[in-house]
Amino acid sequence: MTLSNPITLTIIAATVITSIAAFNNRYLFDRWKFNAYAIKTERQVWRFFTYGLLHADYAHLFINMLVLYSFGDVVEQYFHYYFPTTWIFLYLILYVAGIIISTLFSYFRYKNNPAYNAVGASGAVSAVLFASILFYPTGKIYMFFIPIPIPAFIFGALYLLYSYIMARRNRDNIGHDAHFWGAVFGIAFTIICRPSVALEFWRQIQMYIGI
């Protein structure tokens, strides 16, 4: 018996174990969380990656891992189909680079602010989510507070718009910048890996809306 999405499950397991460990170890949490000021002044560059293994609480961890589990399988299947010899490497690059790249904007924005911190895999999860939307734009996405399924391409457009607006407002404690740039990276990386996916994406939408 083989797992249908082994890489996603491995990432989830590593993230859950590390996050729970950090819940009970304040030194680990403080040492690994994203802090742009510490990266700039103390050259603690590992924080660009390790923050993605931490979460603020169990709810934060559960939501991120649920979304990753829901869409990671789709991306694994498409990567395995289109890139049979390199799909594991490409999937890992999508996820790991998603963690790093999604926080670069925050680094330049907060590198002189020692009080700014961030944790969570949201940027990488957004990269995986939007890769899945590119491959399967007419798939249905369910949200907790909306009882009807939303076509993935419509959800994606609304998600990008919402993340952009909320990042500009910067009024809450959520990393909307990471959500937005993680999504953008997921789109860009998938198109770079398979340029024809953009045309395939549009054709699926055309068939869906009947034009």
Secondary structure, DSSP 8 states (H G I E B T S, - for coil): ---SSHHHHHHHHHHHHHHHHHHT-HHHHHHHSB-HHHHHHH--TTHHHHGGG--SSHHHHHHHHHHHHHHHHHHHHHHHHH-TTTHHHHHHHHHHHHHHHTTHHHHHHHTT-TT--B--SHHHHHHHHHHHHHH-TTSEEEETTEEEEEEHHHHHHHHHHHHHHHHHH--SSS-HHHHHHHHHHHHHHHHHH-TTHHHHHHHHHHHHHT-
